Amino acid sequence: MDYTTIGIDVSKKKLDIFINTTGEWMTLTNNLQGFKKLIRYINKHLLSIERVVVEHTGAYQKDLVSFLYDNNISVSLVHPAKVRNFAKAAGRLAKTDKLDAKILADYGIIMKPELSEAPNQNIDKLRELIKYRRQLTDNLTLTKQWIEKKPSAQILKRIQSLVTLLNKQIQELETEILQHIKSDEILYQKFQILMNTKGIGQRTASIILAELPELGCIQRNKIVALCGLAPMNRDSGTMRGRACIQGGRKFVRNSLYMAALSAIRSDGVLHQYYASLKAKGKHSKVALIACMRKLIIHLNQKLILC
């Protein structure tokens, strides 16, 4: 049986689709009507779908991915940068929506990216709440910076009113996030385990739950890589470069940075580990990153055992 890989380039209003077994392109609307047309095409041609390859495009792909899973079609959500690098390596420098759909299909056939898990609505909503809280916090920081510029009394009054409003909205959102976590038994169980770890506060725990749902479900080396905390060697020939970290999920890594700083002060185990690395001559930041790595491995193990 010939299995079909479909590449779909998703934009706000339309889907550009390439089917590898038939070599056919099609353009459909990015709504329920377009999704149903795609399913009718698949059923009409009796296609056996191995995977549909879709890029992460903010929120534009969410409804499509949910619809495909509801119809028992496997999806690989892939990082746009990886697909672009694949296209460059293949010498395909031109970029249009139609060509991108074919590149996505080819990427799926050659690279065989992992199949993504079916969307979890509770985690998706939590991620949305976390994202909005981050936006409010960024707005609050920018607004406060105006005060340092010593504006006129009239402007200062408006700034102070906005600061008060943003603080109130952030506090209300914190309450809503906690209530949402408590409404899901599994999420709340994980949340309590995270909160019982020194250095982990409510904000860090909620970010980890939203941005790292794989925690407790995969091996330690993979969870470290997802956080961007795996050291990457930079050696070539006789040259031995300094290993460094890169990639991964930025917001999780940022939260772990603050958590590790706190844990080093309050957790005897991490404090001793940090001190031992410093005694061996490790740079402070290198030692701190090692503590972040140890912390996420510890959290992963605790959730595996729960």
Buried (B, 14 or more C-beta within 10 A) or exposed (E): EEEBBBBBBBEEEBBBBBBBBEEEBBEBEBBEEBBEBBBEBBEEEEBEBBBBBBBBBEEBBBBBBBBBBEBEBEBBBBEEEEBBEBBEEEEBEEEEBBBBBBBBBBBBBEBEBEEBEBBBEBBBBBBBBBBBBEEBBEBBEEBBEBEEEEEEEEEBEEBEEBBEEBEEBBEEBBEEBBEBBEEBEEBBEBBEBBEEBBBBBBBBBBBBBBBBBBBBEEEBEEBBBBBBBBBEEEEEEEEEEEEEBEBBBEBBBEBBBBBBBBBBEEBEEBBEBBEEBBEEEBEEEBBBBBBBBBBBBBBBEBBBEE
